[in-house]
Amino acid sequence: MKYIVQIELDPDIGADVEEEAPQQIQEMTEAWQALNPIGMYFSLTSRAITIILDAANEDAFFEPLHKTWLITRSYPDVWPVVGAEEFPAIAKRVGIMP
């Protein structure tokens, strides 16, 4: 299953991290990159990262989630998603479509 992970850094926490330990951001990014994401996008207007992963379940990315939580002091948003080609079968299975 594919997952979208949205990481947002609070401005105050982001300023603290940038001042005290900027290498933590690189360590967090490397932890996510180790999972070979489908895509990893960095916002140019805010402190946000969007990551698209293909994994059996959230257990596969517990370590980067935990590392992110320690740095950002908040849990990233995680959404399971399906592509357009998978949606009809999933919708039928859950009873949304006949």
N, C-alpha and C positions, 0 to 999 in steps of 0.2 A: 504494500500500500504506500501511497505517496503522502508525505506530510509537508505542511508549510509551517515553518518556525519563524515567528516575528520577535526579534529582540529589540527592545527600546531602552536606551540609557537615559535615566532621569538627568536633567541638566546639572543638578548639584552633585549627584554621584559621579557623573561623567567628568566634571571638573576635578573632583577629588582623585579619581583614578588617573586622569591625565597628569595631575601634579605629583601624586605620590608614587604611582607604579604603572607608567604607561605600557610597560611590557606585558601587563596582564591582558590588555586588549588583544595583542598579538597571540598570546597563549590561548585565549578563548577562541580566536579565529582559527588557529591551527587545530584545535580539538574538533571543531566542526568540519574543517577541511579533511581530516583523517577519515571521515565517513564517506568521502567521495560524493559530495552532494551533486544533484542534477544542476542546481544553480545556486549562486550565492550573490546577493545584491546589497550594496551599501548605499544608503540614502545620502545624497549630496546636500540636503537641506536640514537634516536632523540626525541625531545619533541613533540610527536604526539600521538593523541588518535583517534581511529576509533570506531564509534558507529553504530550499526545496530538497527534500530527501526521499529516497525510496528505501523503506525498511519494513520488516515483518510487523513490528510494533514499536511503541515508544521505549521499550527496554533497550533496544539497539543503540539508542542515543542518550542513555541515562548519564554517562560521564560528562559529555559536553553540556547537558542541561544543568547538571550540578555545578560545574565550573562557571557557567554563565550566571547562575543564581548567586554564587559566592561573590562574583565581581559586580554584578548589577544590583544586587540585593532585591531582586524580584524575579519571579518565574516567567520565562518567555511564554508567549501565546503559542499554542501548538494546535493545528487543525489538520485532521485527516482529510484528504481530498482525493477525487478520482478525475481522470481525464475524460474528455468527451466520448472516447471510444469505450470506456468502462461504465459510463453513467447509466445507459439503458439497462444493463444486466443488474447493476446494484439497485436501481430504482424498482425493478420488478421484484427482486429478492426481498426488499423491505416493504413492498406493497404500495408504492407510490404510483406505479404505472401498471396497467394490466398486462 
